[in-house]
Amino acid sequence: MLVMRHELLLVIITVILLLVEIFLPKDQKHKIILPAILLFTIVTILGFLPGITGELFGGMYVSTALTMTMKNILNIGTLIVFIQSVSWLKKEENKEKISEFYLLLLSTLIGMDYMISSGDFMMFYLGLELATIPIATLAAFERYREKSAEAGVKLIFTSALSSGILLYGISMIYGTTGSVYFTDVKAAFEATPLQILAFIFFFAGMAFKIAIVPFHLWIADVYEGAPINVTSYLSVISKGAAVFILMIILYTVFAKIAIIWRDVLYVTSIITMTVGNLFAIRQRNIKRFLAFSSIAQAGFILLGLIGQSQLGMTTVIYFVLIYIFSNLAAFGVAGIIANVTGKETIDDYDGFYRTNPLLSLTMMLALFSLAGIPPVAGFFGKFFLFAAAAQKGFYILVFIAVLNTIISLYYYLLVIKAMFLNTSDQPIGYFRSDNYTRIGLLLCVAGILVIGFASPVYEFILNLSYGLY
């Protein structure tokens, strides 16, 4: 059972936290924060130790060095979310629900891990549902706020619709191949019209999860309504897990119809980048702004997938790692400001550098990384994405992606301009962040500054990608 190390460790700390919650007095629920962070830190560290690869349950569960690396990347992001959420959880209205937050977050991470290690569509779907339902609960975590409750409802209905579409596609795959196992489906796949239709349904269901246009309409309202710490988790961990499993399935199960899904990715990549960028320009709420930014980033990720090569696979995993640090840094700063002042619009950031220079610099680094400006990590991530697409001859697509990068630079600079150049009669006052928040932001800044220059990280992922591709 050590093959399933990641999931077992997460289940163990979930049970431990549940027992601690039961025996803690009502007025001491905040004491679960430190054990939760310490336990998950241990799990994250243990994840990097050499593990056992293999299969379980007749091939339903598959563990490889590559899937373990994907899980480690998700663990890093989740640990940062754990740390960044402390000040928000200590607010009076959340004190009685602290343990619920950690338990739900761990539950959804367990589902994502099972999804990544799935060897058949049954395990994939069970992991997907286990990951989805707790996220909807987290979106409605601040039930006393109408927008939070609305976000939870919208997310659960959208998830139900996307799951239904996806499951319909899986049922047609099973009906035409006689199996749900990835290896059997790959061998029996003959690219018949019905099987191509099944792929389209499957991709549409996954497109909802990744927020690919035109399946993105839910994301802005959910991101705005959900608590900002939950939004940050949705934007990176949930999206990262969906990208990982989509890549695995495209490169293995649907390898025979690569010429078809490449065309699909080609069109959706252009539309997703363009729509995400154009709508981001119009946003004044920082959460909606970052929501459409994440839609545009999903379009860039598709450039790596369309490469269908070892370089493309490596680049996607590498970019998701960089994206986690960059987006969590941006959401981290936005979350601090929202928790302290309640302000969430870009106009509120006018003159922010004069009162809080370190936070302003952190936000600037995060936005520069998201925009792909050298020498921060985001530049290297996007460069390799463009290289993966260009390697397969998609030069027009790369050119359009470069144009969209220029557009994204404009709206990212709008926030930086507000912080550093604009003035305000009533700027956000100076405040000191707690130690947990500082640690979380420090980890993000370190990732943004170091990962791009740490070539061993890229080379390590590159070597692992031989196993799948």
BELLINPE-V833650 format. One record per residue. N is the residue number from 1. RES is the residue in one letter. SS is DSSP state (a for helix, b for strand, c for the rest). PSI is psi in degrees with one decimal (999 if undefined). BURIAL is I if it has 24 or more other C-alpha atoms within 12 Angstrom, else O. Layout:
N_RES_SS_PSI_BURIAL / N_RES_SS_PSI_BURIAL
//
This chain:
1_M_c_-6.9_O / 2_L_a_-15.0_O / 3_V_a_-31.4_I / 4_M_a_39.6_I / 5_R_a_-47.2_I / 6_H_a_-49.2_I / 7_E_a_-41.3_I / 8_L_a_-41.8_I / 9_L_a_-40.6_I / 10_L_a_-39.1_I / 11_V_a_-40.9_I / 12_I_a_-47.6_O / 13_I_a_-26.8_I / 14_T_a_-44.3_I / 15_V_a_-41.9_O / 16_I_a_-46.5_O / 17_L_a_-34.5_I / 18_L_a_-42.0_I / 19_L_a_-40.7_O / 20_V_a_-41.7_I / 21_E_a_-39.4_I / 22_I_a_-40.2_O / 23_F_a_-6.8_O / 24_L_c_134.8_O / 25_P_c_157.8_O / 26_K_a_-34.5_O / 27_D_a_4.5_O / 28_Q_a_23.5_O / 29_K_a_-24.9_I / 30_H_a_-17.5_I / 31_K_a_-7.3_I / 32_I_a_-13.6_I / 33_I_a_-53.5_I / 34_L_a_-46.9_O / 35_P_a_-38.2_I / 36_A_a_-46.0_I / 37_I_a_-43.2_I / 38_L_a_-44.6_O / 39_L_a_-43.0_I / 40_F_a_-30.9_I / 41_T_a_-42.4_I / 42_I_a_-44.1_O / 43_V_a_-41.9_I / 44_T_a_-42.9_I / 45_I_a_-43.8_O / 46_L_a_-28.5_O / 47_G_c_-24.2_I / 48_F_c_-6.2_I / 49_L_c_150.9_O / 50_P_c_130.3_O / 51_G_c_171.9_O / 52_I_c_128.5_O / 53_T_c_157.8_O / 54_G_b_-166.3_I / 55_E_b_153.3_O / 56_L_b_159.7_O / 57_F_a_43.6_O / 58_G_a_23.6_O / 59_G_a_1.6_O / 60_M_c_-32.6_I / 61_Y_b_127.0_I / 62_V_b_128.2_I / 63_S_b_126.0_I / 64_T_c_169.4_I / 65_A_a_-32.7_I / 66_L_a_-45.2_I / 67_T_a_-34.9_I / 68_M_a_-37.2_I / 69_T_a_-41.1_I / 70_M_a_-43.6_I / 71_K_a_-37.6_I / 72_N_a_-38.3_I / 73_I_a_-43.6_I / 74_L_a_-37.5_I / 75_N_a_-40.9_I / 76_I_a_-47.5_I / 77_G_a_-41.7_I / 78_T_a_-38.2_I / 79_L_a_-41.8_I / 80_I_a_-40.7_I / 81_V_a_-42.9_I / 82_F_a_-49.5_I / 83_I_a_-43.1_I / 84_Q_a_-18.3_I / 85_S_c_-6.0_I / 86_V_a_-51.2_I / 87_S_a_-35.5_I / 88_W_a_-42.0_I / 89_L_a_-26.3_I / 90_K_c_-4.9_I / 91_K_c_148.2_O / 92_E_a_-40.4_O / 93_E_a_-13.6_O / 94_N_a_-5.3_I / 95_K_a_-32.0_I / 96_E_a_-4.1_I / 97_K_a_16.5_I / 98_I_a_-47.6_I / 99_S_a_-35.3_I / 100_E_a_-38.9_I / 101_F_a_-48.6_I / 102_Y_a_-39.8_I / 103_L_a_-41.2_I / 104_L_a_-40.1_I / 105_L_a_-41.7_I / 106_L_a_-37.9_I / 107_S_a_-44.3_I / 108_T_a_-31.8_I / 109_L_a_-36.9_I / 110_I_a_-43.8_I / 111_G_a_-41.0_I / 112_M_a_-38.6_I / 113_D_a_-43.2_I / 114_Y_a_-37.4_I / 115_M_a_-44.3_I / 116_I_a_-35.1_I / 117_S_c_10.4_I / 118_S_b_140.2_I / 119_G_c_-3.4_I / 120_D_b_169.5_I / 121_F_a_-22.9_I / 122_M_a_-50.4_I / 123_M_a_-38.4_I / 124_F_a_-46.3_I / 125_Y_a_-39.4_I / 126_L_a_-42.5_I / 127_G_a_-39.4_I / 128_L_a_-45.1_I / 129_E_a_-38.7_I / 130_L_a_-31.1_I / 131_A_a_-29.3_I / 132_T_a_-47.0_I / 133_I_a_-46.9_I / 134_P_a_-32.1_I / 135_I_a_-40.0_I / 136_A_a_-38.6_I / 137_T_a_-40.6_I / 138_L_a_-36.8_I / 139_A_a_-32.7_I / 140_A_c_23.0_I / 141_F_c_-41.2_I / 142_E_c_71.6_I / 143_R_c_-15.9_O / 144_Y_c_-12.4_O / 145_R_c_129.4_O / 146_E_a_-40.1_O / 147_K_a_-34.1_O / 148_S_a_-44.3_I / 149_A_a_-39.8_I / 150_E_a_-38.7_I / 151_A_a_-41.6_I / 152_G_a_-43.1_I / 153_V_a_-45.5_I / 154_K_a_-40.4_I / 155_L_a_-40.3_I / 156_I_a_-37.4_I / 157_F_a_-41.6_O / 158_T_a_-41.6_I / 159_S_a_-39.2_I / 160_A_a_-42.3_O / 161_L_a_-47.8_O / 162_S_a_-37.5_I / 163_S_a_-37.7_I / 164_G_a_-43.6_O / 165_I_a_-45.4_I / 166_L_a_-43.5_I / 167_L_a_-33.1_I / 168_Y_a_-41.0_I / 169_G_a_-41.1_I / 170_I_a_-39.6_I / 171_S_a_-36.9_I / 172_M_a_-34.2_I / 173_I_a_-44.6_I / 174_Y_a_-40.6_I / 175_G_a_-30.8_O / 176_T_a_-18.7_I / 177_T_a_-20.7_I / 178_G_c_11.8_O / 179_S_c_158.2_I / 180_V_c_-4.7_I / 181_Y_b_135.7_I / 182_F_a_-44.4_I / 183_T_a_-40.2_I / 184_D_a_-41.0_I / 185_V_a_-42.2_I / 186_K_a_-42.6_I / 187_A_a_-34.6_O / 188_A_a_-7.1_I / 189_F_c_125.9_I / 190_E_c_7.3_O / 191_A_c_38.9_I / 192_T_c_161.8_O / 193_P_a_-39.1_O / 194_L_a_-37.6_O / 195_Q_a_-35.7_I / 196_I_a_-39.8_I / 197_L_a_-39.3_I / 198_A_a_-41.2_I / 199_F_a_-41.4_I / 200_I_a_-42.9_I / 201_F_a_-42.6_I / 202_F_a_-46.7_I / 203_F_a_-38.2_I / 204_A_a_-41.9_I / 205_G_a_-41.7_I / 206_M_a_-31.3_I / 207_A_a_-32.6_I / 208_F_a_-44.4_I / 209_K_a_-35.2_I / 210_I_a_-10.4_I / 211_A_c_49.9_I / 212_I_c_132.8_I / 213_V_c_136.1_I / 214_P_c_23.7_I / 215_F_c_38.2_I / 216_H_c_-2.1_I / 217_L_c_-21.6_I / 218_W_c_-21.4_I / 219_I_a_-41.3_I / 220_A_a_-45.3_I / 221_D_a_-40.7_I / 222_V_a_-43.2_I / 223_Y_a_-40.4_I / 224_E_a_-39.4_I / 225_G_a_-33.9_I / 226_A_c_154.6_I / 227_P_c_144.3_I / 228_I_a_-29.7_I / 229_N_a_-32.6_I / 230_V_a_-38.7_I / 231_T_a_-41.5_I / 232_S_a_-38.2_I / 233_Y_a_-43.0_I / 234_L_a_-39.8_I / 235_S_a_-24.4_I / 236_V_a_-51.8_I / 237_I_a_-50.2_I / 238_S_a_-45.3_I / 239_K_a_-40.9_I / 240_G_a_-43.8_I / 241_A_a_-41.8_I / 242_A_a_-39.5_I / 243_V_a_-42.4_I / 244_F_a_-49.4_I / 245_I_a_-33.1_I / 246_L_a_-41.5_I / 247_M_a_-45.1_I / 248_I_a_-45.4_I / 249_I_a_-40.3_I / 250_L_a_-43.0_I / 251_Y_a_-17.7_I / 252_T_a_-68.3_I / 253_V_c_-44.3_I / 254_F_c_26.8_I / 255_A_a_-32.3_I / 256_K_a_-21.1_I / 257_I_a_33.2_I / 258_A_a_-35.4_I / 259_I_a_-27.3_O / 260_I_a_-51.3_I / 261_W_a_-18.8_I / 262_R_a_-42.5_I / 263_D_a_-40.7_O / 264_V_a_-46.6_I / 265_L_a_-35.9_I / 266_Y_a_-50.5_I / 267_V_a_-48.1_I / 268_T_a_-31.5_I / 269_S_a_-47.0_I / 270_I_a_-47.5_I / 271_I_a_-43.1_I / 272_T_a_-46.3_I / 273_M_a_-47.9_I / 274_T_a_-49.3_I / 275_V_a_-45.3_I / 276_G_a_-44.9_I / 277_N_a_-45.9_I / 278_L_a_-38.4_I / 279_F_a_-29.4_I / 280_A_a_-34.2_I / 281_I_a_-32.4_I / 282_R_a_-11.0_O / 283_Q_c_141.1_I / 284_R_c_-25.6_I / 285_N_b_130.5_I / 286_I_a_-32.7_I / 287_K_a_-40.0_I / 288_R_a_-35.6_I / 289_F_a_-49.2_I / 290_L_a_-25.3_I / 291_A_a_-49.2_I / 292_F_a_-28.8_I / 293_S_a_-41.1_I / 294_S_a_-30.7_I / 295_I_a_-45.1_I / 296_A_a_-39.9_I / 297_Q_a_-34.7_I / 298_A_a_-37.2_I / 299_G_a_-38.8_I / 300_F_a_-37.6_I / 301_I_a_-34.9_I / 302_L_a_-22.5_I / 303_L_a_-37.8_I / 304_G_a_-40.0_I / 305_L_a_-37.5_I / 306_I_a_-19.9_I / 307_G_a_-30.3_I / 308_Q_c_58.5_I / 309_S_c_172.4_I / 310_Q_a_-39.4_I / 311_L_a_-43.7_I / 312_G_a_-45.2_I / 313_M_a_-46.1_I / 314_T_a_-43.1_I / 315_T_a_-39.9_I / 316_V_a_-47.4_I / 317_I_a_-43.4_I / 318_Y_a_-42.9_I / 319_F_a_-39.8_I / 320_V_a_-40.0_I / 321_L_a_-46.8_I / 322_I_a_-41.5_I / 323_Y_a_-36.4_I / 324_I_a_-49.9_I / 325_F_a_-43.1_I / 326_S_a_-49.6_I / 327_N_a_-38.4_I / 328_L_a_-30.0_I / 329_A_a_-45.4_I / 330_A_a_-47.6_I / 331_F_a_-32.0_I / 332_G_a_-47.2_I / 333_V_a_-45.4_I / 334_A_a_-38.2_I / 335_G_a_-39.7_I / 336_I_a_-47.0_I / 337_I_a_-43.0_I / 338_A_a_-41.1_I / 339_N_a_-34.9_I / 340_V_a_-41.7_O / 341_T_a_-19.3_O / 342_G_c_6.5_O / 343_K_c_136.4_I / 344_E_c_10.1_I / 345_T_b_154.4_I / 346_I_a_-34.1_I / 347_D_a_-27.7_I / 348_D_a_-17.1_I / 349_Y_a_-1.1_I / 350_D_c_126.8_I / 351_G_c_14.9_I / 352_F_a_-30.8_I / 353_Y_a_-33.5_I / 354_R_a_-26.0_I / 355_T_a_-30.2_O / 356_N_c_74.4_I / 357_P_a_-38.5_O / 358_L_a_-42.9_I / 359_L_a_-36.9_I / 360_S_a_-41.9_I / 361_L_a_-37.9_I / 362_T_a_-45.2_I / 363_M_a_-38.8_I / 364_M_a_-44.7_I / 365_L_a_-42.4_I / 366_A_a_-45.2_I / 367_L_a_-36.6_I / 368_F_a_-39.2_I / 369_S_a_-42.2_I / 370_L_a_-34.1_I / 371_A_a_-21.5_I / 372_G_c_36.1_I / 373_I_c_129.6_I / 374_P_c_152.7_O / 375_P_c_17.7_O / 376_V_c_167.2_I / 377_A_a_-34.5_I / 378_G_a_-30.5_I / 379_F_a_-46.5_I / 380_F_a_-38.1_I / 381_G_a_-47.9_I / 382_K_a_-34.5_I / 383_F_a_-45.1_I / 384_F_a_-33.0_I / 385_L_a_-46.1_I / 386_F_a_-39.1_I / 387_A_a_-38.4_I / 388_A_a_-40.8_I / 389_A_a_-39.8_I / 390_A_a_-32.0_I / 391_Q_a_-30.3_O / 392_K_c_7.4_I / 393_G_c_14.0_O / 394_F_c_64.1_I / 395_Y_a_-37.4_O / 396_I_a_-41.1_O / 397_L_a_-42.2_I / 398_V_a_-40.7_I / 399_F_a_-44.3_O / 400_I_a_-37.9_I / 401_A_a_-39.2_I / 402_V_a_-42.6_I / 403_L_a_-41.4_O / 404_N_a_-31.5_I / 405_T_a_-39.4_I / 406_I_a_-41.9_O / 407_I_a_-44.4_I / 408_S_a_-34.1_I / 409_L_a_-36.8_I / 410_Y_a_-50.4_I / 411_Y_a_-25.1_I / 412_Y_a_-37.1_I / 413_L_a_-22.7_I / 414_L_a_-41.1_I / 415_V_a_-42.2_I / 416_I_a_-39.3_I / 417_K_a_-42.2_I / 418_A_a_-42.1_I / 419_M_a_-40.5_I / 420_F_a_-29.1_I / 421_L_c_-36.9_O / 422_N_c_154.6_O / 423_T_c_158.9_O / 424_S_c_141.7_O / 425_D_c_-27.7_O / 426_Q_c_70.9_O / 427_P_c_162.2_I / 428_I_c_127.7_I / 429_G_c_166.6_O / 430_Y_c_139.7_O / 431_F_c_154.9_O / 432_R_c_132.1_O / 433_S_c_156.3_I / 434_D_c_168.7_O / 435_N_a_-37.5_O / 436_Y_a_-45.1_I / 437_T_a_-41.9_I / 438_R_a_-42.1_I / 439_I_a_-45.0_O / 440_G_a_-46.1_I / 441_L_a_-35.0_I / 442_L_a_-40.7_I / 443_L_a_-41.5_I / 444_C_a_-46.0_I / 445_V_a_-41.4_I / 446_A_a_-42.6_I / 447_G_a_-42.1_I / 448_I_a_-39.1_I / 449_L_a_-29.2_I / 450_V_a_-43.2_I / 451_I_c_-38.1_I / 452_G_c_-33.2_I / 453_F_c_-9.7_O / 454_A_c_79.3_O / 455_S_a_-30.1_O / 456_P_a_-30.3_O / 457_V_a_-47.7_I / 458_Y_a_-42.9_I / 459_E_a_-34.0_O / 460_F_a_-46.7_O / 461_I_a_-37.9_I / 462_L_a_-42.1_I / 463_N_a_-36.9_O / 464_L_a_-32.4_I / 465_S_a_-15.1_I / 466_Y_a_-33.2_O / 467_G_a_-32.7_O / 468_L_c_-47.1_I / 469_Y_c_999_I
//
